[in-house]
Amino acid sequence: MNRKTRATHPFRGTSAGIVAAVMMFGLADLIARAFTPSAAPLLTLGQAIIPLAPPAAIKPVIALFGDNDKLVLVLSTGLGALVLAGLIGALAASRRRLATALLIVAGLVPAVVIILRPEAGVLDIIPTLIGIAAGVAVFVVLLHLGVPETPAEAADRADTARSIAPGSRTSDPSRTSDPLSRRRFFGLAGAVGAIGAVTIAAGQTVVSLTQDAGAAIAKLVLPTPAKKAAAIPAAASTDVDGTAPFVTEAKDFYRIDTVLSPPVIDPEQWSLRIHGMVEEEVTLTMDNVLGLPLEEHHITLTCVSNPVGGDLVGNATWLGYPVRDLLARARPNSQADMVLSHSFDGFTASTPLGALTDDRAALLAVGMNGEPLTPIHGFPARLVVPGLYGFVSATKWVTELEVTRFDEKTAYWTDRGWDEKAPILVASRIEVPGPLAKVAAGDLRAGGTAWAQHSGIERVEVKLDDGEWTQADLAEEVTVDTWRQWRAEFAEVAAGSHTLTVRATDKDGTVQTAKRRDSIPNSATGHHHIQFRVE
């Protein structure tokens, strides 16, 4: 039996599979930089997993990792690929040809996923095919080096060594191994693995996750608002150190969406199409939108996945044009009751038509806090609708508004068991003191935020341990569509462990429920409470 057909050592086979996968993905990812993000196999595989994930799996991931859920998904996808490659390599210990065939098939999976992406072209599979060829070549070479020598080969090597050094003692040939072959295997595996790691670090996936869209954003110059947002009074913020600022900076604003890498869209190529159950279809370019009398509004957005007391909520000053006026151009049919917004990446959201045509500040937004939107927040245009959770209203990278009916069309998240209309529920959180904080003895000053967009916050109450509810002082309200800060003081809190609980009431008289439930189908509920210690 020659060396090409003999079994590979299992550990070396596993190592060969892992190194081959690193080279396969790394080289493909590097070459993909000359193509499009859709050509990167790791990125595309991760993106394909997102719509397949059940809501029961998505919720704890978002709760645990928050804005870092995309990075966790990419790392998990890569780890899964390495584990699979390692198992294929281990199979090579007994079935080398089968293992090689399985590695090729596994490599073709991302190629198929890429070609099925609607925005991908046929040429986008080229990086993956080159990566497969390189990975398989590395696999075959490493398997060849990973074959242990036979006793006869060991005896020949020992005889050769004795002839070179007469009188030397050698051990039983059957118990020896070829140190040169071992060094060659691990030397080549280490070198190729390092090269693969470098190509991944320089590849399209990392670039896409950390991309700077400055050139595209620079093309978009925001006009002066025809209607400026009201000035934010100093009294809109409490004087409790540690509470969240009234306006959330873009870099701190939460990000929850269904793309691993936000698209970088040329505003000169972007357009919005309004169609469906309308009297007249309307299409607007970015120049058309920027030529309209744009308005500024302070609006708080909330993610339906926000846990009780969580930070998936933020407040910003948005610049845009009222959606009701855009829809008025198209003249919706009287039978329509929903607008299905479409994103550049294929995401859809179902928004009640009434929420887009009443007097609230529902916007086609192009600016955030005085600057163009950033890619992760929807550049060049998105929807912002007060009073509804983001999954039915805050479509990023929006390209279509399809006027339709709830009984005729469904959206991305409603197909996965979430609510169709998703109105915001009154909620509040404690920000000071923090969970498990150690507080100096004496008077306690607590602070936090409450929100009930488009209804407004009427009252916030705080309870220390099992005491009575105490009404908190509210900061000045800016609009009913923004959150509202609160402050409460407790005199001479005794040393030891304590619990602080908060609840809010909106202007419709709805008191925040104490009943705990998960976020599906329409937001987690319950009173936020924290434990702290006075020392």
N, C-alpha and C positions, 0 to 999 in steps of 0.2 A: 504493500500500500504506500503510495507516494505522499509527499507532504501536502499536496493540494487537496487530497481527499480525506486525510486523517482528521480526527476530531480536534477542536480547539479547546484549550483549557477554559472552563466555565467563567472564571473570574476575568480572564483576558477577553473572552467573548462579550461579557457584559460591558467591560470598559470600552471595547471597540464600538459597540452599539451607541453608547453615550457620546463618545467623541465624534462618531460619524454624524449624529444628530446635531451636535453643536456646529460642526462644519456646514452641514446642510442648511440649517436655518441662518447661520451667520453670513455665509456667502450670499445666499438668496436675499437676505435683508439688506446687505450692503449694495448689491446690484440694483435692488428695487429703488434706491435713491435716484437712479437715472430714469425711473418710470413714474409711478404714482403711488400714494399710500396703499391703494388697493392691491399693488403687486407684492406687498410684504406678507409672506405667509403667516408669520406669527401674529401680526396685527389682524389679518383677515380671519384667522382661526378664532382668535379671541372675540372678534366682532360677531362671528357666526354663532358663538355660544350664547351671547346675551339674550336674543329672543327665544332661545330654547330653554333657558333657565326658568324653573317654576317660581312663582311669587313667594312661596314658602322659603325658598333658598335665597332669593334676592333681599328680602327684608332684613334678616340677621346680618348679611354682609354689609348692607348700607348702614345699619345701626352700629356695627362694630368698627368699620373702616371709614365711613362717611365719604368725603371727597376722594379718598385714596382707593376706592373700590376698583377703579380702572387699572391702576398699577397692580393691585392684588390679582385681578383677573389675568393680566398679561403674564405675571410671574407664575401663576397657577397653570396656565396653558403651557408655558415653557417647561415647567417641572413635569407636567403630565407627559409631554413629548419625550423628555429624557427618560422617564420611567419606562415608557413603552419601548423606546429604543434599547434600553438596557435589557428588558425581557427578551426582545428579539435577538440581541447579541448572545444572551445566555443559551437560547435555543441552538445557536451555531455550534455549541459543544457537541451536539449529536446530529444536527440537520443543517449543515452549512448552506446548502443551496436553497432550502426552504426559508432559512433566516434571511438570506440575501433578497429573495423574492418578496418576503413580507416587508422588508425595509423599503423596497421600491414602492410597493403598494401604499405603505404608510406615508411616504413622501408625496405620492400623487394625490392624497386626500386634500391638502391645502390647495393644490393646483385646481382641483375640481371646484372647491369652495370659491376660489378667486374667479374662475371663469363664469360662475353662476351669479356673481355680484352684478347688479344692474349697471353700476357705473364703470365696470371693468371692461377692458378690451382684450382681444385675443392675445396681443403681445404682452399683456401683464403676467402671463404664466411663464415667460422666459426666465426671470430670476429664479423661480422655484425649480424649473427643469434643470438649470445649470447647478443649482444647489444639490438636487438629487444626484446628478452625475458625480459631483465632487464627493458627496457623502458616501455614496456606494463605493467609489474608488478607495476612499480611506478605509472603509469597512473591510473590503476584500484584502487590502494590503495588511491591515492589522490582524485579521484572522490568520493570514499566512504566517505572520511572525508569532502569533499566539499559539501555534501548534507545539506541544511539548515533544522533545526528542524521544525516540524509542531506545530501549536498552542497547540495541545494536549500534545505534548512532552514538550513544554515550560511550560504549566500549571503544569505538573508533576514535572518538575524541580523546579518551584516556590514553589509548595507544600512541596517538600523535603527541600528546603531552609528554609521555615517557620517553619517546624518541628524541624529543627536544631537550628534556632534562632527565638523563639516565639516573636511575636510582631513586627517583621521586616516588613517594607513596601516593596511591590513589584509593579512593573508597570504592565501594561496590558500584559499578557502572549503572546498575538499574536504579540506584538511589540518587544519581546525579542529575543536574539540570544544566542546560546550556546558558551560562551567564551572558554570553554575547547576544544570544537571541532575546533574552529577557531584557537586557539593557536597550537593545534596538527597539523592542516593542514599547516599553514605557517611555523611552526617549521620544519616539515618533508620536505616541499618543499624547504626551505632554505638550509637544510642540504644536501639533495640529489643534489640540484643545485650546491652547493659548491663542492661536491665530483665530479660531472660531469665536472665542470670547471677545477679541478685539473687534472683529467684523460685526458682531451683534451690537457692541457698544457704539460703533460708528454707523450702524444701519438705520433703515427707515423707521423701524418701530420706535427706537429711542428718540430719533429726530422728531417723529410725529407727536410723541408724548410730551416733548419739551420745546416744540416749535415756536418760533417767533414770527408772527404774521405782520410785522411792522410794515413791509412794503405794500401789502394789500390794504391795511388800515390807513396808510398815508394817502391813499387815493380818495378817501372819504373825508371831506371837509364839512363839518356840521354847520348849518346856518344858525343865525340868531333866532331863538324861539319867538314866534308871533305871540305866544302866551307863556309868560314865565311862571314857574312855580312860586308859590308864596314863600317869602323868606322864613327860614326856620328860626324861631325865637330861642333865646338862650334857655328859657324856661321849659323847653321841650326835653331837656336833659336834667336828670337829678344830679345832686352833688355827691353821690355815693361812688367812691373810687372802686373800679373793678367792673362796673356795669358796661354793657355793650354800648358803643357809640350810637347815636341816633341814626346816622347815615353809615351804611356799611360800604367800605371801600371794595372796588371790584375784585381785588386780589384776595379779599377775605369773604366774599360772597359765596355761598354754598353752590356746589355744582353737582347736579344729579341729572343724567341723561342716558341715552342708550348707545352712545358711540365711544369707542376707545380713544380715538384721536379726532378732535373737532376739525371739521373741514375748513380749509382756508379758501373762501369764495371771493373771487374778484367782483367788487361791487359794480363794475362796469358791465359784467356779464349776468348779474342777478336780475331777476324779475319776479313779480308777484302776479299770479293769475287768479281771478275771482270767477268762479263758474258754478255749474250745477243748476239748482232750481232758481234761476235768475232770469230776468227779462233780457238782460244784455250782459254778455261776458266782457270782463274788463281785465286788461293787463297793464301793469305799471312797471317802469324801470326805476332804478335808484335815482336817476335824475328827475323823474316825475315826482317821486316821493319827496326829495329834498326841495323841490320847488313849491311844495304845499306849505300852508301856514302851520308849522309844527308847534306842538304844545309840550310844556314840561309839567310833570306831575310827580309828587312824592308817593310811592306805592311800596308796600311791603309784600313780598312773595314768600310763600310757605310750601315746602314739599310735603306731600301726603305721607311720606315715609318717616317724617320727623318723629322720633320717640318723645314721650312726655318729658319736657324739660330739655329737649335737644336743640342743636344749633343749625338745623336745616331750615333756617328762616333768615331773611335779610331785608333791609330797607334801603332803597336807592331813589335817586331822582332820575326819572326816565324822560327821554325826549322822543316824541313820535307824533303820529297822526291818528286821530280817533278812528277806530275801526268802523263805528257806525256810519261815518261819512263815506268811507270806502265802499261799504256794503250798499249805501244809498245809491251810489253810482250804478251798481248792478241791478238794483231793484229786486230783492228776494221775493219769491213766490209766497203767497199768504199761507200755503200749506207747509212750508218749511219750518223746522223748529231747532235745527242744529247746524253748526258750521264745523266741518271736518277740516282741520288745518293739517297741511302736509309739510314735512320738513325735507330739506335737501337730502338727508340720509334715509328717507323712507318712513320715518316715524310719523304717526298721526295722533291727533287729539280731538276729542269731541267736546265742543263748547256749546252750551245752550245759546241759541240765536238771541234770546232776550237779554242775556248778559253782555252781548256785543252791540246791542242797539239801544239800550236804556241810557240813563244819564251818567253812568259811571265812566271813569277814565280808562276805558279799554283802548289800548294803543297798539299800533304797529310801530314798535320802538326801534330807533336807530342809534340812540345815545344813552349813556349811563353815567351819571355823576359828571356831566359836562364833557365827556369824551365819547368817541365812537365805541360801540360794543367791542369787547374782546372776543376772540374765537370761541372760548369756552362758554361765553355768555350769549352767543347767538349771532355774531358778526356775519353779515352786515345788517340783518333785520330779524326781529323776533316779535312774538306777541307778549303783551303784559296785560292781564285782566284782574282787577281787584276783586276780592271776594270768592275766588275759586282756587282750589289747589292747582299747583303747576302742571300736573299730569293731564289736566283737561283744558289748560288755558295758556300756558307759557311756552308755546312751541318755539324752539330755537331754529335758526337757519330756515325760516319759513319761506315757502315758495308758492303755496296754493292755499286758497280759502274756498272750499267746496261747500256750497249751501245745499243742505240735504235734510234728512229726517232721522231721528233716533231709531225708528223702526225699520230703516232701510240700510243704514251704514253703522259700522262699529269701529272703534279706534284701538290703537296698540294696547293700552293698558286695560281697557274695558274687556277686551278679548281674553284677558288674563285674570278676570274676576274682580276688578276694581269698579268703583262706582261710575255711572255715566256722567253725572252732573257735578258732584264733588264740591258742595259749598264749604267754605271755611268754617270751622268750629271754633268757638271762643276758647282761648288757651292762655296760659301764663307760665312763667318759669322764674326760678330763683337764681340769681347770678352772684350775689354776695350775701352771706359767706358762701364759699365754694364747698362742694362735698368733702366731708371729713376734715374740714379746715379747723385749725386751732385758733381760737379767738381769745383776746385778752379779757380778763374779768372786768366787769362794769357794765355800762350801757351797750346794747347791741344795736347796730344800724344794719338793716338788710335792704337789699335793692334787687330789682329785676325788670322784666319786660312782660307786657301782655298784649295780645292782638286779637282782633275780631274784624278783619277787613270788610269794609263796606257796611258794617253795622256800627263799629266804634266801641271803645271800652268805656263803660260807665263807672265801674267800681272794681277795686282789687282788695282782697282780704287776705290776711296772713295769720297763721296760728302757730304759737310756740308750744311744743309738746302737746298735751291734751287740753290746753286752755281754750278760751273762747276765741272766735274769729275777731281780729282787730282790723279795722279799715285802714288801708295804706293811703299815703299821700300820693296823688297822681301828678305827673309832669303835665305841662300844657299840651293839649291835643293839637296836632298840626292839621291832620285831616282824618276822617273816619277810615281811610284806606291805609293808614300807617299804624305801626305799633306804638305803644305808649309805655313810658317808663314809670316805675313806682318806687316808693321808699317807705319803709316802716321802721319804727324804733321801739325797743323794749328796754326798760330801765332795770339796772342791777340784776342781770341774769346770773344765776348761781353757777358756781363751778361744777363741772361735770359734763356728761354727754347730753345733747339736746337734739330735738327734731323740729325743723321748720317746714311748714306746709303753706302753699299759696293756692288761691282760686280767684277767678275773674268773672265778672258779669258784663254782658254787652248791653248796648243801649236798647235792645229789644226786650231786655229783662231775662235773657237766657243765662243761667248760672252754669259755670263750668262743672261738668259732671265729675263725681268722684269715682265712677265706675271704670275699672281698667279693662281695656280691650286692645287688641293689636291694630296695626294700621290698615289692614285689609278689612272692609273695602273703602273706607273713607276716614283715615287718620286714627292714630292711637289716641286714646282718651284716658283721663284720670288726673288727679291732683299731683303736681310736682312737689316732692318733699326731699329735703337733704338732711343729713346728720352732721353735726359739728360738735366741737368740744371747747368748753370755756376753761381756761387755765389761769 
